[in-house]
Amino acid sequence: MINGMQSALVKFLFRLPNPILKLLTRGKTITVGGRTMTPGTQILLHILEKRRPTKDLSNADPKKLRVLYDKMAGSLDRKAAPLKIKDHELDVDQGTIPIREYIPDHIEDRGNALIYFHGGGMVLCSIKTHDILCRHLANQLGWKVFSIGYRLAPEHQYPVPLNDCESAFDWIADNADDFNIDSGKLAVGGDSAGGNLAASLCVRRKEESKSMPNKQLLIYPATDWAGSYQSRKDYAEGFFLTLDLMKWFTNHYVVDDKDSKNIYVSPIRYNNPAGLPDAVVVTAGFDPLRDEGIAYAKHLRDAGVKVIEREHEGTIHAFANFTIEPLAYRAVVQMAQDLKTITEQ
């Protein structure tokens, strides 16, 4: 946690120009694999490492970590412009999930909406941790955004989170008229594990011949839980998302090792991606998940799916939740613009 004075200092830091920020890093430049981290991201990474709740995951309690993440929510985000929100509750199999509807002041009357699944390795995070990101996306898109509070592992392992997301998609589509949106203009999106859920939902609905989202926004998505990629080796530790943390997530989410190769867990293993929705795929340069995101963009593109792919080379995983850093905020603005325009190209 950071107090008010610390928060004000952090906000002041990120208003400084890059040359000053570089001086604050004592001239130490982080370069890996031909990519150089921006000074602002270096300072951000230093703050994140100082605030890391635990480095020892052997006895980490997911419930306690969720409370900590909720308490820290928004502390490293740029303030979002005001908008309206409505909270809903949806009955799902053996439970209920929350859904938050974001309604921007200047909504575009075209019926588009984004159904958003938050990241957190299927174990952590919530609507609250991703509240400001969803506000930014709604304001930048001029669309309604629906944030889905799917149930988390290890209490609810695969396929429960995916089932919850699909139930939410169906509920929003079935009630599109009440929401004043077009059921044929529903995009799905998410970051990290949420990107995995968005991609997997598209794959499953295609396989089951159900109505499809019209677009997908995949922000540094986990697309291959059983894969081995160079970026996982290059950024195994010291870059916020670590290899040990990824293994911890996997052990909580996947019941059977065989499920790691299931196409609804690792959508890059789906051999028939032709006909999947247009996709915006966003990656971060200093991210263990970078290479599988790039590989998934190619997987889609090779099958004839329209893809806009952008790597933000100087950034780290989860940058969209740290929009206090100007580069991260500009990246969020860009991904919203790409999602709006991809079908127009």
C-alpha positions in Angstrom: 0.0 0.0 0.0 1.1 3.6 -0.5 -0.1 6.5 1.5 -1.4 9.9 0.2 2.0 11.6 0.2 3.7 8.6 -1.5 0.9 8.6 -4.1 1.4 12.3 -4.8 5.1 11.7 -5.2 4.6 8.9 -7.6 2.2 11.0 -9.7 4.7 13.8 -9.8 7.4 11.4 -10.9 5.5 10.3 -14.0 4.9 13.9 -15.1 8.6 14.4 -15.5 10.2 14.2 -19.0 12.1 11.1 -20.0 15.6 12.6 -19.6 14.9 13.4 -16.0 13.4 9.9 -15.4 16.6 8.4 -17.0 18.7 10.3 -14.4 16.5 8.8 -11.7 17.4 5.4 -12.9 21.1 6.3 -12.3 21.8 5.8 -16.0 21.2 2.0 -15.7 19.5 0.9 -18.9 17.7 -2.5 -19.0 18.2 -4.1 -22.4 17.2 -7.7 -23.2 16.8 -9.4 -26.5 17.4 -6.2 -28.4 14.6 -4.3 -26.5 15.3 -1.4 -24.2 12.9 -0.7 -21.3 11.7 2.9 -21.1 12.9 4.9 -18.0 9.3 5.3 -16.9 8.8 1.6 -17.0 12.0 1.0 -15.1 10.8 3.2 -12.3 7.4 1.6 -12.4 9.0 -1.8 -12.1 11.0 -0.7 -9.1 7.8 0.4 -7.4 6.0 -2.8 -8.2 8.9 -5.0 -6.9 8.9 -3.0 -3.7 5.2 -3.5 -3.3 5.1 -7.2 -4.2 2.9 -8.9 -1.6 5.1 -12.0 -1.4 8.0 -13.6 -3.2 7.5 -17.0 -1.5 4.5 -18.6 -3.3 4.9 -22.0 -1.6 2.4 -21.0 1.2 0.7 -18.1 -0.5 -3.0 -17.9 0.3 -5.0 -16.8 -2.8 -7.8 -15.3 -0.7 -5.4 -13.0 1.2 -3.7 -12.0 -1.9 -7.0 -11.1 -3.5 -7.7 -8.7 -0.6 -4.3 -7.1 -1.0 -4.8 -6.6 -4.8 -8.2 -5.1 -4.2 -6.7 -2.7 -1.7 -4.0 -1.6 -4.2 -6.5 -1.2 -7.1 -6.1 2.0 -9.0 -3.1 3.3 -7.1 -0.9 3.3 -10.2 -3.7 4.3 -12.7 -4.4 7.5 -14.4 -7.7 9.0 -13.3 -10.5 8.2 -15.7 -13.1 10.6 -17.0 -16.5 10.2 -15.2 -19.1 7.9 -16.5 -22.1 6.0 -15.3 -22.0 2.4 -13.9 -24.6 -0.1 -13.2 -23.9 -3.3 -11.2 -25.7 -6.5 -12.1 -25.8 -10.1 -10.7 -26.1 -13.1 -12.9 -27.1 -16.6 -11.8 -24.7 -19.2 -13.1 -24.3 -22.9 -12.4 -24.2 -23.4 -8.6 -23.6 -19.7 -7.9 -23.8 -16.1 -9.0 -21.3 -13.6 -10.5 -21.2 -9.8 -10.6 -21.2 -7.9 -13.9 -20.5 -4.2 -14.0 -21.8 -2.1 -16.9 -19.9 1.0 -17.9 -21.8 3.7 -19.8 -19.7 6.5 -21.2 -21.2 10.0 -21.4 -20.6 10.3 -25.1 -21.7 6.8 -26.3 -21.7 6.1 -30.0 -25.1 5.1 -31.2 -23.9 2.1 -33.2 -24.8 -0.6 -30.7 -21.2 -1.8 -30.1 -20.2 -3.2 -26.7 -17.1 -4.8 -25.2 -17.5 -7.7 -22.8 -14.3 -7.7 -20.7 -12.6 -10.5 -18.7 -10.0 -9.3 -16.2 -6.6 -10.9 -15.8 -5.0 -12.4 -12.7 -4.0 -15.9 -13.7 -7.5 -17.2 -13.1 -6.7 -16.9 -9.4 -6.4 -13.2 -8.5 -8.0 -9.8 -9.4 -11.6 -8.7 -9.8 -13.9 -6.1 -11.3 -12.4 -3.7 -8.7 -8.8 -4.2 -9.8 -9.7 -3.6 -13.4 -12.3 -0.8 -12.8 -10.2 2.1 -14.1 -8.9 0.2 -17.1 -12.6 -0.6 -18.1 -13.4 3.1 -17.5 -10.6 4.1 -19.9 -11.7 1.6 -22.5 -15.4 2.7 -22.3 -14.4 6.3 -22.7 -12.0 5.7 -25.5 -14.3 3.4 -27.4 -17.5 5.3 -26.9 -19.1 1.9 -26.2 -20.6 0.2 -23.3 -18.2 -2.1 -21.5 -19.3 -5.0 -19.4 -16.8 -6.3 -16.8 -17.3 -9.9 -15.8 -16.5 -11.1 -12.2 -16.1 -14.8 -13.1 -15.4 -17.2 -10.3 -11.7 -17.9 -9.5 -9.4 -20.9 -9.0 -8.5 -22.9 -6.9 -12.1 -22.8 -5.6 -13.4 -22.9 -9.1 -11.0 -24.6 -11.5 -11.2 -25.1 -15.3 -13.7 -25.0 -16.9 -15.7 -22.9 -14.4 -14.2 -19.4 -15.3 -14.7 -20.0 -19.0 -18.2 -21.3 -18.4 -19.0 -18.1 -16.3 -17.7 -15.9 -19.1 -19.8 -17.7 -21.7 -22.9 -17.4 -19.5 -22.3 -13.7 -19.2 -21.8 -13.4 -23.0 -25.1 -15.2 -23.6 -27.0 -13.1 -21.0 -25.8 -9.8 -22.4 -26.6 -11.0 -26.0 -30.0 -12.2 -25.0 -30.8 -8.9 -23.3 -29.2 -6.7 -25.9 -32.4 -4.7 -26.5 -32.7 -3.9 -22.8 -29.1 -2.7 -22.8 -29.6 -0.7 -26.0 -26.8 -2.5 -27.8 -26.6 -4.8 -30.9 -26.2 -8.5 -30.2 -24.3 -8.8 -33.4 -21.8 -6.1 -32.4 -20.4 -7.7 -29.2 -16.7 -7.8 -28.8 -14.9 -9.8 -26.2 -11.6 -8.9 -24.6 -9.3 -9.3 -21.7 -5.8 -9.0 -20.4 -3.5 -11.9 -19.6 -5.7 -14.7 -18.2 -8.7 -12.6 -19.4 -7.2 -12.6 -22.9 -7.0 -16.4 -22.6 -10.7 -16.5 -21.7 -11.7 -14.2 -24.6 -9.7 -16.2 -27.1 -11.0 -19.6 -25.7 -14.6 -18.4 -25.7 -14.3 -17.6 -29.4 -12.8 -21.0 -30.1 -15.4 -22.9 -28.1 -18.4 -21.0 -29.7 -17.0 -21.7 -33.2 -16.6 -25.4 -32.4 -20.1 -25.5 -31.0 -21.6 -23.4 -33.9 -22.9 -20.7 -31.5 -23.3 -17.0 -32.2 -19.8 -15.4 -32.2 -18.4 -12.2 -30.9 -17.6 -9.8 -33.8 -14.2 -8.8 -32.5 -11.7 -9.8 -29.9 -9.2 -7.7 -27.9 -6.4 -9.8 -26.6 -4.0 -7.9 -24.3 -0.8 -9.8 -23.6 -2.8 -13.0 -23.6 -1.9 -16.3 -22.2 -2.5 -18.6 -25.2 -0.4 -21.7 -24.5 -0.3 -22.9 -20.9 1.8 -25.9 -21.9 4.2 -24.2 -24.2 7.9 -23.2 -24.0 8.9 -19.8 -25.4 12.1 -17.8 -25.4 10.4 -14.8 -23.6 9.5 -17.1 -20.7 13.2 -17.8 -20.3 14.3 -14.2 -20.9 11.9 -12.7 -18.4 11.6 -15.6 -15.9 12.1 -13.3 -12.9 12.5 -9.7 -12.2 9.9 -8.3 -14.6 6.7 -8.4 -12.4 5.1 -11.5 -13.9 7.5 -14.4 -13.0 7.8 -18.0 -14.2 7.2 -19.2 -10.6 4.0 -17.1 -10.4 2.8 -18.5 -13.8 3.4 -22.1 -12.5 1.4 -21.2 -9.3 -1.5 -19.9 -11.4 -1.4 -23.1 -13.6 -1.4 -25.4 -10.6 -4.4 -23.7 -9.2 -6.4 -23.5 -12.5 -5.7 -26.8 -14.3 -6.9 -29.9 -12.5 -5.2 -32.4 -14.9 -1.9 -31.8 -16.8 -3.7 -32.9 -19.9 -6.0 -29.9 -19.7 -3.0 -27.6 -20.3 -3.1 -28.7 -23.9 -6.9 -28.5 -24.2 -7.9 -26.0 -27.0 -10.1 -24.2 -24.5 -7.1 -23.7 -22.1 -4.4 -23.2 -24.8 -6.3 -21.8 -27.8 -3.1 -21.6 -29.9 -3.4 -25.4 -30.2 -6.7 -25.0 -32.1 -6.1 -26.3 -35.6 -9.0 -24.7 -37.3 -8.9 -20.9 -36.5 -10.3 -19.8 -39.8 -13.5 -17.9 -39.2 -12.6 -16.7 -35.7 -13.4 -13.0 -35.0 -11.1 -10.1 -36.1 -8.5 -9.7 -33.4 -6.4 -6.9 -31.9 -3.4 -8.6 -30.2 -1.3 -6.5 -27.9 2.0 -7.6 -26.3 4.6 -6.1 -24.0 8.3 -6.3 -24.8 9.5 -7.4 -21.3 6.8 -10.0 -20.7 7.1 -13.8 -20.3 3.9 -14.1 -22.3 5.1 -11.9 -25.2 6.2 -14.7 -27.6 3.0 -16.7 -27.3 0.9 -13.6 -27.9 3.0 -12.9 -31.1 2.6 -16.6 -32.1 -1.2 -16.4 -31.6 -1.4 -13.3 -33.8 0.5 -15.2 -36.5 -1.7 -18.3 -36.0 -4.8 -16.3 -36.6 -3.4 -14.3 -39.5 -2.1 -17.4 -41.3 -5.7 -18.7 -41.1 -7.0 -15.6 -42.8 -8.3 -13.8 -39.7 -7.9 -10.1 -39.8 -5.4 -9.1 -37.1 -3.9 -5.8 -35.8 -0.8 -6.7 -33.8 1.1 -4.2 -31.6 4.1 -4.9 -29.4 4.9 -2.1 -26.9 8.6 -2.9 -26.7 9.6 -0.9 -23.7 6.8 -2.1 -21.3 6.1 -4.9 -18.9 3.3 -7.3 -18.4 0.1 -5.7 -16.9 1.0 -2.2 -18.1 -2.6 -1.5 -18.9 -3.3 -1.4 -15.2 -0.5 1.1 -14.6 -1.6 4.0 -16.7 0.0 6.5 -14.4 3.0 5.8 -16.7 2.2 7.9 -19.9 3.4 5.2 -22.4 1.0 2.7 -20.8 -1.9 5.1 -21.1 -1.1 5.9 -24.7 -1.1 2.1 -25.4 -4.6 1.8 -23.9 -5.8 4.6 -26.1 -4.2 2.9 -29.1 -5.7 -0.5 -28.4 -9.2 1.0 -28.1 -8.7 2.8 -31.4 -7.5 -0.4 -33.1 -10.6 -2.3 -31.8 -12.9 0.4 -33.2 -11.3 0.5 -36.6 -10.2 -3.1 -37.3 -13.3 -4.1 -39.3 -13.2 -0.9 -41.2 -9.8 -1.7 -42.7 
